[in-house]
Amino acid sequence: MFSRFRPEPSRHVVGQPKGQGQNLDTVLDRRRKESNKSRGANHNRRSLADRKKNKGMIPI
């Protein structure tokens, strides 16, 4: 039986360029950032759009 969700494709860089490398913490931080992006971007979107309409910037 197929699983309900597909696993995430592996996009993190593997290897150690110039003495640096990525460990599990980097991968987890990237995943957290991706999941929290929408929370910050949509925070004031509706209220500020209403404000623009009330100021008369957008013709109705």
N, CA, C and O atoms as a Maestro MAE file, in Angstrom:
{
 s_m_m2io_version
 :::
 2.0.0
}

f_m_ct {
 s_m_title
 :::
 protein
 m_atom[240] {
  # First column is atom index #
  i_m_mmod_type
  r_m_x_coord
  r_m_y_coord
  r_m_z_coord
  i_m_residue_number
  s_m_chain_name
  s_m_pdb_residue_name
  s_m_pdb_atom_name
  i_m_atomic_number
  :::
  1 25 0.842 -1.173 0.000 1 A "MET " " N  " 7
  2 3 0.000 0.000 0.000 1 A "MET " " CA " 6
  3 2 0.894 1.245 0.000 1 A "MET " " C  " 6
  4 15 1.934 1.268 0.659 1 A "MET " " O  " 8
  5 25 0.482 2.280 -0.743 2 A "PHE " " N  " 7
  6 3 1.263 3.504 -0.829 2 A "PHE " " CA " 6
  7 2 1.042 4.355 0.412 2 A "PHE " " C  " 6
  8 15 -0.039 4.355 1.001 2 A "PHE " " O  " 8
  9 25 2.074 5.071 0.794 3 A "SER " " N  " 7
  10 3 1.910 5.965 1.938 3 A "SER " " CA " 6
  11 2 1.102 7.184 1.513 3 A "SER " " C  " 6
  12 15 1.072 7.547 0.337 3 A "SER " " O  " 8
  13 25 0.466 7.791 2.461 4 A "ARG " " N  " 7
  14 3 -0.414 8.917 2.173 4 A "ARG " " CA " 6
  15 2 0.375 10.149 1.730 4 A "ARG " " C  " 6
  16 15 -0.064 10.889 0.850 4 A "ARG " " O  " 8
  17 25 1.519 10.360 2.332 5 A "PHE " " N  " 7
  18 3 2.339 11.515 2.002 5 A "PHE " " CA " 6
  19 2 3.669 11.044 1.427 5 A "PHE " " C  " 6
  20 15 4.247 10.055 1.878 5 A "PHE " " O  " 8
  21 25 4.129 11.762 0.443 6 A "ARG " " N  " 7
  22 3 5.437 11.448 -0.126 6 A "ARG " " CA " 6
  23 2 6.521 12.043 0.753 6 A "ARG " " C  " 6
  24 15 6.323 13.106 1.341 6 A "ARG " " O  " 8
  25 25 7.632 11.394 0.851 7 A "PRO " " N  " 7
  26 3 8.727 12.013 1.618 7 A "PRO " " CA " 6
  27 2 9.264 13.226 0.869 7 A "PRO " " C  " 6
  28 15 9.182 13.300 -0.357 7 A "PRO " " O  " 8
  29 25 9.809 14.165 1.612 8 A "GLU " " N  " 7
  30 3 10.363 15.362 0.990 8 A "GLU " " CA " 6
  31 2 11.561 14.997 0.127 8 A "GLU " " C  " 6
  32 15 12.376 14.163 0.519 8 A "GLU " " O  " 8
  33 25 11.673 15.615 -1.045 9 A "PRO " " N  " 7
  34 3 12.872 15.357 -1.845 9 A "PRO " " CA " 6
  35 2 14.097 15.924 -1.136 9 A "PRO " " C  " 6
  36 15 14.020 16.949 -0.458 9 A "PRO " " O  " 8
  37 25 15.190 15.265 -1.295 10 A "SER " " N  " 7
  38 3 16.402 15.685 -0.606 10 A "SER " " CA " 6
  39 2 17.029 16.854 -1.353 10 A "SER " " C  " 6
  40 15 17.625 16.665 -2.413 10 A "SER " " O  " 8
  41 25 16.900 18.057 -0.809 11 A "ARG " " N  " 7
  42 3 17.438 19.254 -1.448 11 A "ARG " " CA " 6
  43 2 18.647 19.804 -0.709 11 A "ARG " " C  " 6
  44 15 19.320 20.704 -1.212 11 A "ARG " " O  " 8
  45 25 18.930 19.286 0.461 12 A "HIS " " N  " 7
  46 3 20.037 19.853 1.216 12 A "HIS " " CA " 6
  47 2 21.365 19.390 0.624 12 A "HIS " " C  " 6
  48 15 21.482 18.297 0.071 12 A "HIS " " O  " 8
  49 25 22.331 20.241 0.757 13 A "VAL " " N  " 7
  50 3 23.636 19.988 0.169 13 A "VAL " " CA " 6
  51 2 24.365 18.954 1.013 13 A "VAL " " C  " 6
  52 15 24.414 19.054 2.239 13 A "VAL " " O  " 8
  53 25 24.918 17.984 0.352 14 A "VAL " " N  " 7
  54 3 25.665 16.950 1.057 14 A "VAL " " CA " 6
  55 2 27.135 17.149 0.738 14 A "VAL " " C  " 6
  56 15 27.498 17.462 -0.397 14 A "VAL " " O  " 8
  57 25 27.957 16.971 1.718 15 A "GLY " " N  " 7
  58 3 29.385 17.156 1.503 15 A "GLY " " CA " 6
  59 2 29.903 18.254 2.392 15 A "GLY " " C  " 6
  60 15 29.165 18.831 3.191 15 A "GLY " " O  " 8
  61 25 31.170 18.536 2.245 16 A "GLN " " N  " 7
  62 3 31.770 19.554 3.089 16 A "GLN " " CA " 6
  63 2 32.614 20.500 2.252 16 A "GLN " " C  " 6
  64 15 33.835 20.352 2.205 16 A "GLN " " O  " 8
  65 25 31.987 21.479 1.586 17 A "PRO " " N  " 7
  66 3 32.767 22.414 0.789 17 A "PRO " " CA " 6
  67 2 33.533 23.391 1.673 17 A "PRO " " C  " 6
  68 15 32.962 23.969 2.597 17 A "PRO " " O  " 8
  69 25 34.803 23.576 1.399 18 A "LYS " " N  " 7
  70 3 35.678 24.531 2.077 18 A "LYS " " CA " 6
  71 2 35.662 24.362 3.590 18 A "LYS " " C  " 6
  72 15 35.611 25.345 4.330 18 A "LYS " " O  " 8
  73 25 35.704 23.142 4.037 19 A "GLY " " N  " 7
  74 3 35.799 22.903 5.464 19 A "GLY " " CA " 6
  75 2 34.495 23.032 6.221 19 A "GLY " " C  " 6
  76 15 34.455 22.813 7.431 19 A "GLY " " O  " 8
  77 25 33.433 23.382 5.528 20 A "GLN " " N  " 7
  78 3 32.138 23.478 6.187 20 A "GLN " " CA " 6
  79 2 31.338 22.234 5.846 20 A "GLN " " C  " 6
  80 15 31.739 21.437 4.998 20 A "GLN " " O  " 8
  81 25 30.257 22.084 6.481 21 A "GLY " " N  " 7
  82 3 29.398 20.957 6.180 21 A "GLY " " CA " 6
  83 2 28.036 21.210 6.761 21 A "GLY " " C  " 6
  84 15 27.815 22.197 7.462 21 A "GLY " " O  " 8
  85 25 27.146 20.336 6.472 22 A "GLN " " N  " 7
  86 3 25.809 20.485 7.002 22 A "GLN " " CA " 6
  87 2 25.472 19.255 7.812 22 A "GLN " " C  " 6
  88 15 25.697 18.121 7.390 22 A "GLN " " O  " 8
  89 25 24.935 19.506 8.963 23 A "ASN " " N  " 7
  90 3 24.539 18.402 9.812 23 A "ASN " " CA " 6
  91 2 23.015 18.357 9.887 23 A "ASN " " C  " 6
  92 15 22.332 19.062 9.145 23 A "ASN " " O  " 8
  93 25 22.503 17.555 10.754 24 A "LEU " " N  " 7
  94 3 21.054 17.399 10.867 24 A "LEU " " CA " 6
  95 2 20.383 18.688 11.315 24 A "LEU " " C  " 6
  96 15 19.238 18.949 10.945 24 A "LEU " " O  " 8
  97 25 21.084 19.501 12.111 25 A "ASP " " N  " 7
  98 3 20.500 20.761 12.574 25 A "ASP " " CA " 6
  99 2 20.183 21.690 11.413 25 A "ASP " " C  " 6
  100 15 19.152 22.362 11.428 25 A "ASP " " O  " 8
  101 25 21.041 21.741 10.419 26 A "THR " " N  " 7
  102 3 20.811 22.596 9.258 26 A "THR " " CA " 6
  103 2 19.562 22.167 8.515 26 A "THR " " C  " 6
  104 15 18.761 23.005 8.101 26 A "THR " " O  " 8
  105 25 19.396 20.877 8.347 27 A "VAL " " N  " 7
  106 3 18.224 20.360 7.637 27 A "VAL " " CA " 6
  107 2 16.956 20.675 8.420 27 A "VAL " " C  " 6
  108 15 15.942 21.053 7.833 27 A "VAL " " O  " 8
  109 25 17.004 20.522 9.735 28 A "LEU " " N  " 7
  110 3 15.822 20.801 10.552 28 A "LEU " " CA " 6
  111 2 15.496 22.290 10.564 28 A "LEU " " C  " 6
  112 15 14.326 22.671 10.520 28 A "LEU " " O  " 8
  113 25 16.530 23.137 10.624 29 A "ASP " " N  " 7
  114 3 16.291 24.581 10.585 29 A "ASP " " CA " 6
  115 2 15.652 24.995 9.273 29 A "ASP " " C  " 6
  116 15 14.757 25.840 9.255 29 A "ASP " " O  " 8
  117 25 16.101 24.409 8.181 30 A "ARG " " N  " 7
  118 3 15.522 24.720 6.887 30 A "ARG " " CA " 6
  119 2 14.046 24.326 6.840 30 A "ARG " " C  " 6
  120 15 13.218 25.054 6.292 30 A "ARG " " O  " 8
  121 25 13.730 23.180 7.413 31 A "ARG " " N  " 7
  122 3 12.339 22.716 7.422 31 A "ARG " " CA " 6
  123 2 11.465 23.633 8.271 31 A "ARG " " C  " 6
  124 15 10.326 23.925 7.906 31 A "ARG " " O  " 8
  125 25 12.004 24.089 9.413 32 A "ARG " " N  " 7
  126 3 11.243 25.010 10.262 32 A "ARG " " CA " 6
  127 2 11.013 26.337 9.558 32 A "ARG " " C  " 6
  128 15 9.923 26.904 9.642 32 A "ARG " " O  " 8
  129 25 12.024 26.834 8.869 33 A "LYS " " N  " 7
  130 3 11.888 28.104 8.158 33 A "LYS " " CA " 6
  131 2 10.816 27.998 7.082 33 A "LYS " " C  " 6
  132 15 10.002 28.907 6.917 33 A "LYS " " O  " 8
  133 25 10.816 26.908 6.365 34 A "GLU " " N  " 7
  134 3 9.838 26.720 5.297 34 A "GLU " " CA " 6
  135 2 8.423 26.677 5.859 34 A "GLU " " C  " 6
  136 15 7.501 27.220 5.249 34 A "GLU " " O  " 8
  137 25 8.238 26.042 7.006 35 A "SER " " N  " 7
  138 3 6.894 25.930 7.568 35 A "SER " " CA " 6
  139 2 6.422 27.241 8.182 35 A "SER " " C  " 6
  140 15 5.216 27.471 8.269 35 A "SER " " O  " 8
  141 25 7.339 28.108 8.611 36 A "ASN " " N  " 7
  142 3 6.950 29.359 9.249 36 A "ASN " " CA " 6
  143 2 6.905 30.542 8.294 36 A "ASN " " C  " 6
  144 15 6.560 31.647 8.714 36 A "ASN " " O  " 8
  145 25 7.240 30.349 7.036 37 A "LYS " " N  " 7
  146 3 7.265 31.466 6.083 37 A "LYS " " CA " 6
  147 2 5.897 32.117 5.943 37 A "LYS " " C  " 6
  148 15 5.786 33.342 5.980 37 A "LYS " " O  " 8
  149 25 4.865 31.315 5.784 38 A "SER " " N  " 7
  150 3 3.548 31.869 5.499 38 A "SER " " CA " 6
  151 2 3.000 32.646 6.685 38 A "SER " " C  " 6
  152 15 2.222 33.582 6.504 38 A "SER " " O  " 8
  153 25 3.391 32.276 7.881 39 A "ARG " " N  " 7
  154 3 2.871 32.963 9.059 39 A "ARG " " CA " 6
  155 2 3.292 34.429 9.058 39 A "ARG " " C  " 6
  156 15 2.481 35.301 9.369 39 A "ARG " " O  " 8
  157 25 4.529 34.708 8.719 40 A "GLY " " N  " 7
  158 3 4.992 36.084 8.712 40 A "GLY " " CA " 6
  159 2 4.515 36.868 7.509 40 A "GLY " " C  " 6
  160 15 4.229 38.061 7.618 40 A "GLY " " O  " 8
  161 25 4.426 36.223 6.379 41 A "ALA " " N  " 7
  162 3 4.077 36.925 5.146 41 A "ALA " " CA " 6
  163 2 2.613 37.337 5.118 41 A "ALA " " C  " 6
  164 15 2.280 38.393 4.580 41 A "ALA " " O  " 8
  165 25 1.745 36.529 5.683 42 A "ASN " " N  " 7
  166 3 0.316 36.816 5.616 42 A "ASN " " CA " 6
  167 2 -0.198 37.538 6.850 42 A "ASN " " C  " 6
  168 15 -1.406 37.705 7.018 42 A "ASN " " O  " 8
  169 25 0.716 37.967 7.716 43 A "HIS " " N  " 7
  170 3 0.290 38.489 9.010 43 A "HIS " " CA " 6
  171 2 -0.616 39.706 8.873 43 A "HIS " " C  " 6
  172 15 -1.692 39.740 9.472 43 A "HIS " " O  " 8
  173 25 -0.203 40.706 8.097 44 A "ASN " " N  " 7
  174 3 -0.984 41.942 7.984 44 A "ASN " " CA " 6
  175 2 -1.624 42.125 6.617 44 A "ASN " " C  " 6
  176 15 -2.112 43.212 6.309 44 A "ASN " " O  " 8
  177 25 -1.632 41.113 5.816 45 A "ARG " " N  " 7
  178 3 -2.054 41.287 4.431 45 A "ARG " " CA " 6
  179 2 -3.492 41.778 4.314 45 A "ARG " " C  " 6
  180 15 -3.764 42.726 3.578 45 A "ARG " " O  " 8
  181 25 -4.410 41.145 5.029 46 A "ARG " " N  " 7
  182 3 -5.825 41.521 4.909 46 A "ARG " " CA " 6
  183 2 -6.079 42.915 5.465 46 A "ARG " " C  " 6
  184 15 -6.780 43.711 4.841 46 A "ARG " " O  " 8
  185 25 -5.523 43.213 6.620 47 A "SER " " N  " 7
  186 3 -5.792 44.512 7.244 47 A "SER " " CA " 6
  187 2 -5.187 45.652 6.433 47 A "SER " " C  " 6
  188 15 -5.803 46.711 6.305 47 A "SER " " O  " 8
  189 25 -4.002 45.454 5.890 48 A "LEU " " N  " 7
  190 3 -3.389 46.526 5.106 48 A "LEU " " CA " 6
  191 2 -4.072 46.700 3.753 48 A "LEU " " C  " 6
  192 15 -4.111 47.812 3.226 48 A "LEU " " O  " 8
  193 25 -4.604 45.636 3.188 49 A "ALA " " N  " 7
  194 3 -5.358 45.763 1.939 49 A "ALA " " CA " 6
  195 2 -6.633 46.563 2.184 49 A "ALA " " C  " 6
  196 15 -7.009 47.394 1.357 49 A "ALA " " O  " 8
  197 25 -7.296 46.325 3.300 50 A "ASP " " N  " 7
  198 3 -8.492 47.103 3.643 50 A "ASP " " CA " 6
  199 2 -8.138 48.571 3.857 50 A "ASP " " C  " 6
  200 15 -8.898 49.463 3.482 50 A "ASP " " O  " 8
  201 25 -6.992 48.809 4.454 51 A "ARG " " N  " 7
  202 3 -6.556 50.188 4.690 51 A "ARG " " CA " 6
  203 2 -6.331 50.922 3.367 51 A "ARG " " C  " 6
  204 15 -6.704 52.087 3.228 51 A "ARG " " O  " 8
  205 25 -5.723 50.240 2.402 52 A "LYS " " N  " 7
  206 3 -5.508 50.862 1.092 52 A "LYS " " CA " 6
  207 2 -6.831 51.185 0.414 52 A "LYS " " C  " 6
  208 15 -6.982 52.238 -0.206 52 A "LYS " " O  " 8
  209 25 -7.789 50.268 0.538 53 A "LYS " " N  " 7
  210 3 -9.099 50.516 -0.071 53 A "LYS " " CA " 6
  211 2 -9.772 51.724 0.562 53 A "LYS " " C  " 6
  212 15 -10.366 52.545 -0.137 53 A "LYS " " O  " 8
  213 25 -9.682 51.833 1.872 54 A "ASN " " N  " 7
  214 3 -10.322 52.946 2.573 54 A "ASN " " CA " 6
  215 2 -9.650 54.279 2.261 54 A "ASN " " C  " 6
  216 15 -10.307 55.319 2.293 54 A "ASN " " O  " 8
  217 25 -8.361 54.265 1.960 55 A "LYS " " N  " 7
  218 3 -7.659 55.496 1.613 55 A "LYS " " CA " 6
  219 2 -7.957 55.944 0.188 55 A "LYS " " C  " 6
  220 15 -7.677 57.086 -0.176 55 A "LYS " " O  " 8
  221 25 -8.519 55.054 -0.615 56 A "GLY " " N  " 7
  222 3 -8.876 55.417 -1.974 56 A "GLY " " CA " 6
  223 2 -7.811 55.095 -3.000 56 A "GLY " " C  " 6
  224 15 -7.852 55.636 -4.105 56 A "GLY " " O  " 8
  225 25 -6.865 54.239 -2.678 57 A "MET " " N  " 7
  226 3 -5.816 53.910 -3.630 57 A "MET " " CA " 6
  227 2 -6.296 52.935 -4.698 57 A "MET " " C  " 6
  228 15 -5.763 52.911 -5.807 57 A "MET " " O  " 8
  229 25 -7.296 52.137 -4.366 58 A "ILE " " N  " 7
  230 3 -7.797 51.140 -5.310 58 A "ILE " " CA " 6
  231 2 -9.230 51.504 -5.671 58 A "ILE " " C  " 6
  232 15 -10.085 51.554 -4.787 58 A "ILE " " O  " 8
  233 25 -9.517 51.758 -6.942 59 A "PRO " " N  " 7
  234 3 -10.902 52.072 -7.322 59 A "PRO " " CA " 6
  235 2 -11.779 50.827 -7.201 59 A "PRO " " C  " 6
  236 15 -11.373 49.724 -7.567 59 A "PRO " " O  " 8
  237 25 -12.966 51.025 -6.690 60 A "ILE " " N  " 7
  238 3 -13.883 49.889 -6.495 60 A "ILE " " CA " 6
  239 2 -14.847 49.776 -7.653 60 A "ILE " " C  " 6
  240 15 -15.694 48.882 -7.667 60 A "ILE " " O  " 8
  :::
 }
 m_bond[239] {
  # First column is bond index #
  i_m_from
  i_m_to
  i_m_order
  :::
  1 1 2 1
  2 2 3 1
  3 3 4 2
  4 3 5 1
  5 5 6 1
  6 6 7 1
  7 7 8 2
  8 7 9 1
  9 9 10 1
  10 10 11 1
  11 11 12 2
  12 11 13 1
  13 13 14 1
  14 14 15 1
  15 15 16 2
  16 15 17 1
  17 17 18 1
  18 18 19 1
  19 19 20 2
  20 19 21 1
  21 21 22 1
  22 22 23 1
  23 23 24 2
  24 23 25 1
  25 25 26 1
  26 26 27 1
  27 27 28 2
  28 27 29 1
  29 29 30 1
  30 30 31 1
  31 31 32 2
  32 31 33 1
  33 33 34 1
  34 34 35 1
  35 35 36 2
  36 35 37 1
  37 37 38 1
  38 38 39 1
  39 39 40 2
  40 39 41 1
  41 41 42 1
  42 42 43 1
  43 43 44 2
  44 43 45 1
  45 45 46 1
  46 46 47 1
  47 47 48 2
  48 47 49 1
  49 49 50 1
  50 50 51 1
  51 51 52 2
  52 51 53 1
  53 53 54 1
  54 54 55 1
  55 55 56 2
  56 55 57 1
  57 57 58 1
  58 58 59 1
  59 59 60 2
  60 59 61 1
  61 61 62 1
  62 62 63 1
  63 63 64 2
  64 63 65 1
  65 65 66 1
  66 66 67 1
  67 67 68 2
  68 67 69 1
  69 69 70 1
  70 70 71 1
  71 71 72 2
  72 71 73 1
  73 73 74 1
  74 74 75 1
  75 75 76 2
  76 75 77 1
  77 77 78 1
  78 78 79 1
  79 79 80 2
  80 79 81 1
  81 81 82 1
  82 82 83 1
  83 83 84 2
  84 83 85 1
  85 85 86 1
  86 86 87 1
  87 87 88 2
  88 87 89 1
  89 89 90 1
  90 90 91 1
  91 91 92 2
  92 91 93 1
  93 93 94 1
  94 94 95 1
  95 95 96 2
  96 95 97 1
  97 97 98 1
  98 98 99 1
  99 99 100 2
  100 99 101 1
  101 101 102 1
  102 102 103 1
  103 103 104 2
  104 103 105 1
  105 105 106 1
  106 106 107 1
  107 107 108 2
  108 107 109 1
  109 109 110 1
  110 110 111 1
  111 111 112 2
  112 111 113 1
  113 113 114 1
  114 114 115 1
  115 115 116 2
  116 115 117 1
  117 117 118 1
  118 118 119 1
  119 119 120 2
  120 119 121 1
  121 121 122 1
  122 122 123 1
  123 123 124 2
  124 123 125 1
  125 125 126 1
  126 126 127 1
  127 127 128 2
  128 127 129 1
  129 129 130 1
  130 130 131 1
  131 131 132 2
  132 131 133 1
  133 133 134 1
  134 134 135 1
  135 135 136 2
  136 135 137 1
  137 137 138 1
  138 138 139 1
  139 139 140 2
  140 139 141 1
  141 141 142 1
  142 142 143 1
  143 143 144 2
  144 143 145 1
  145 145 146 1
  146 146 147 1
  147 147 148 2
  148 147 149 1
  149 149 150 1
  150 150 151 1
  151 151 152 2
  152 151 153 1
  153 153 154 1
  154 154 155 1
  155 155 156 2
  156 155 157 1
  157 157 158 1
  158 158 159 1
  159 159 160 2
  160 159 161 1
  161 161 162 1
  162 162 163 1
  163 163 164 2
  164 163 165 1
  165 165 166 1
  166 166 167 1
  167 167 168 2
  168 167 169 1
  169 169 170 1
  170 170 171 1
  171 171 172 2
  172 171 173 1
  173 173 174 1
  174 174 175 1
  175 175 176 2
  176 175 177 1
  177 177 178 1
  178 178 179 1
  179 179 180 2
  180 179 181 1
  181 181 182 1
  182 182 183 1
  183 183 184 2
  184 183 185 1
  185 185 186 1
  186 186 187 1
  187 187 188 2
  188 187 189 1
  189 189 190 1
  190 190 191 1
  191 191 192 2
  192 191 193 1
  193 193 194 1
  194 194 195 1
  195 195 196 2
  196 195 197 1
  197 197 198 1
  198 198 199 1
  199 199 200 2
  200 199 201 1
  201 201 202 1
  202 202 203 1
  203 203 204 2
  204 203 205 1
  205 205 206 1
  206 206 207 1
  207 207 208 2
  208 207 209 1
  209 209 210 1
  210 210 211 1
  211 211 212 2
  212 211 213 1
  213 213 214 1
  214 214 215 1
  215 215 216 2
  216 215 217 1
  217 217 218 1
  218 218 219 1
  219 219 220 2
  220 219 221 1
  221 221 222 1
  222 222 223 1
  223 223 224 2
  224 223 225 1
  225 225 226 1
  226 226 227 1
  227 227 228 2
  228 227 229 1
  229 229 230 1
  230 230 231 1
  231 231 232 2
  232 231 233 1
  233 233 234 1
  234 234 235 1
  235 235 236 2
  236 235 237 1
  237 237 238 1
  238 238 239 1
  239 239 240 2
  :::
 }
}
